[in-house]
Amino acid sequence: MDTATVPEPGGFADGRGTRLAGMAALVAGAGSSGDFLGTGAASASLFAAQGAVTGVLDASPGRAAATCDLITRQGGTAIALTADITDENAVHRAVERFTAETGRIDVVMNNTGIAVGEWDRVFAVNAKGTALVSEAAHRYLAKSSMASVINVSSIAALRGFGGGAYAASKGAVLSMTTDYAYRWGPDGIRVNCLVPGHLYPPMGDQGSDTGVRDVRRKANLLGTEGDAWDLAWAALFLASPESRWITGTVLPVDAGTTTATGLGMLGRLTS
C-alpha cells in the first residue's frame, strides 16, 4: 500500500467534543514549530478540543507559544509554560503558574523525550523529568475526582533497536508507571503508559527519501503508517473518565509491531 493513500487520522479540527470538559490538563513536551505536530502538541491540541484548559510545557518558550497559538486559533484554551524538566525548581514554578490560573490539575501527560545525547542527559530528560513533573503535580491530582497521569515510553523499551540510553530511560518510564500506579492508587490517581511504535511525527522524520518509512510501515501488522494523532487519541481515552477503572496499564500504540516476531514479518519486509 502506498503511504500516500492512507487516510489522515482525525486531527484537532475534527476532534471537537466535551470528553474533558471542565478539566485542566498539563502536557510536558508539547511545544511545536509549524504544522507538522509531534505527539505532545497533537495531544495538547486534542485535549483542548475536548474541553480541557491545557498547559503546554516545553523547554522552548517559542515552541510552547506556537502550540498555544494553534489551540487558541481553533477556539481552545491553552497556557504556555516554560521549564527545563530536569530542574526541580523550574518544574514546580511551571506547575504553580498553571494552577494559579486553573485552580486544578486533572491530567498530566509526560511526553518529553530525547533520543540522542550523553547518557546522563538522556536519562535526566526522559526518566527524571517524568518523575519531577508527576511529583510536582501530585498534590493537585490528589484533589481531583478524575486524576490521570499518562506517561509515554517507546517500543525501544520492549524490543532491541540499539537505542542505548534512550531505550534504558524509556524502560525506566515503564517501571515508574507501575510503581506510581501502586503508590498513588489510594489517592484516586490513575497512572498509565502509552508505548508508541514507528510513528511519523517530527521526531520520527528520518529516511523519508530513502524508503525507511516504507520499511517501517511494512514492519507492523496493519501495513499502515501512524502519526502523532494516533497517540493523541489513545491519550485522550486515558485522560477521560471513560477509562476510570484502568490504571497501571501499558498500552502499545504500534499497529501490532511488538506482537510479531522478526521471522514472522520477514516475508512482508522482503515482498
N, C-alpha and C positions, 0 to 999 in steps of 0.2 A: 504493500500500500504506500502510495506517495504521501509523504508527511503533509504536503500542501492540501490534500483532500480531507484531512482530519478536521472535523468541526471544531470551532472555537468553543472552549468551555465558557460557562457563564461568568461574566465579569461584573464590575461594580454597577454599571448602568442597568443591567437586567437582574440584579441581585437584591432588589429592594424588598423590605419586609419589616416585621416587628419582632423577630425572634429574640432580639437583645434589647428591646425597648425598656428604657429606664435604667439600664446598666451602664457601668463605666469599665472600659477595657484598656489595659496598658499593654502595648506591643513593643517589645525590645527588638531592635534590628529592623525597624520598619521604614527607614529612610529610602529615598528613591532619587533617580535622576532620569528624566524623560519618561516616555510612555511604556517602556519595557520594564515591567514591575517585577521585583523579587517577591519571594513568598511572604516576607514580613509586610511589605507595602500592600500587597493584594489582600492579605488577611485583615490588616487595619482598615482598608477601604471597605471590605465586605462587612466587617463588624459595624462600621459607621452606617453603612447602607441598611443594616438590620436594626438600627435604632440606638446603638451604643454611643456614648461620648467616648471618643477614642484618643488615648495618649500615644503619640508617635515618638518613641525614644530611639535616638541614634547618636552616634559619636560625632556626626557632622551636622551642624545647625542648618546648612543649606539643604542637605538631603531630608532632614526631618521636615523642614518647611515645604519642600516640594511635595511630599506625600500629603501634608495637611492642606495644601492648596488644591490638590486633586480632590480630596474629600469634600472640602467646602464648596468647590465648584459644582459638585454633584448634590449639594444640599445637606451634607452630613456635618457633624460637629467633631472637630479634632483639635488637639492641643499639642504643639511641638515641644519636645523635651530633648535636652542635650546632656549626655553624660558618657564618660568612659566607664563602661560597666565593670571594669576591673578595679575601680576606685570606689570603695565602700561609701565614703562620704558623699561623693558625687551622685551615686545611685540614690542615697537617702534624700538628697536635696531634690532630685528629679521626682521621686515618688511624693515627697511632701508638697511640691509645687502642683502636681497633678491633683492630689486630694484636696488641696486648698481651693481648687476650682470646682471639683466634682463632689467632694464630701464623702467619697467612697471609692472602693475598687472591688469589682466583682470578678474580673477576669484578668489574668496575667498570661501573656504568651511570650515565652523565651525563644526567640527566633534568631538571635545573634550568633554568628559563626564565621570563622575564618579558616581557610583550608591550608594556607601556606604561611611559613614564618618559623621562627625559632620555637622549639618545643614549649618553653615556659610561656611565651606569649600566646600561642595557640590554646594551651590549656587554660590560661588565665581568662581569655575571652570566652571560650566555649563552655568550660565547666565552672570555673569560679564565678564568671559573670552570671550564669544561670542561677547559681546559688544566691548571689548577692541581691539580684533583683527579686527573687522569690522571698527571701528573708525580709527585705525591706517592706514588701507589700503584705507580709503575713498578718499583721495586726488589723489591717483593713479588711483583708479577705475573711478573717475570722468573724467579722461583724456582718458579713453578707449571708443571705439565705440561699445564694446561687453561686457560691465561690468555686472558681475553676482555675487551675494552673495547667497550661498547655506547654510542654517542652517540645523542642524539635531536635531530634537526633539525626541519624543518617544510616542508610544501609551499609555504609562503610564500617559501622559499629557491629554489624552482624555477619559480614562477608569480607574476605580478604581482597583488598584493592591496592595494597601498598600505600595506604593513607598515613601510616606513621602516627604522628602526634594528633592529627585530625581524627583518625579512627579511635584512638585511645580516649580522646576528650569526649567524643560523641558516645562512646561506651560508658563513660562516667555519667553522662546525662541520662542514659537508660537506668543506671543504678540509682541516681538521685531521684528519679521519678518514683520508683517503688518505695524508696525509703521515706520520701516526703509524703507519699500517699498513706503509708503506715502511721507516720508521726502526726500528720495533720488531719487524718480522718476524724478523730474526736472533735475537731474544731469545725467539722462540716465542710472542709475544703477538699475538693476532688483534684487529683493530680494525675495527668495522663501524658502520654508521649506519642508524637507523630514521627514516623520514620520515612522521610521522602526517599524515593528512588531516583532514577536518572531523569529528573525534570529538566525543562528548558527555560529556566529563569536566567537573569544576568550572571549569577554565579556558575551556572552550568553552560554558559555560552562559549563552548570550546569545540573546535572541529567542525563548524558549520559548513566549511568549504572543503572538507576532506572526507566526508562520508561518515564521520564518527557519530553524528546524530542518528543516521540511519541504522548503524550497527547497534547503538543503544536501544533504539526503538524495537529492533528485532529480538533483543535480549529479554523482553518482557512477554508475558503470556497473551496480552491483548494485541501486541503489534502496533500500538499507537503511542504517540508522544504526549507526555503530560507537561503541564506548565504550572506556574505559580498558583493559578486559580484552583487547581485540583487539590492542592494542600489547603488553600484558604477555605474551601467548602468543608473539608474534614475538620478544620479548626473551628469553624462555625458550629458544627454539631457538638463538639466537645465543650464549647463555650456556653452553649444554650442549655436551658433547663430540660430539654429533651433527653440529655444524657445524664440526668441527675443521679442515676444509680450505677454509674460507670466510673471507676477510679482504679489507679494502679495498672492501667492498660497500656500496652504498646501496640499502636496501630500503624502497620506499614501502608504507605500510600505510594505504591511502586508497581502497579499493574501486575502483581504477582511475581516480580523478579526474584524475591527472596524465597519463594516456594519451590523454585525449579532448580535442577542440577545443571552443571555445565554440560554434561553428556547429553542430558535431555534436550538442551537448547542448541546443541551443535548443528543439527540439521537446519534449523532456522537461520543461524548465523551464516551458514555457507550456501544457502539457497539463493 
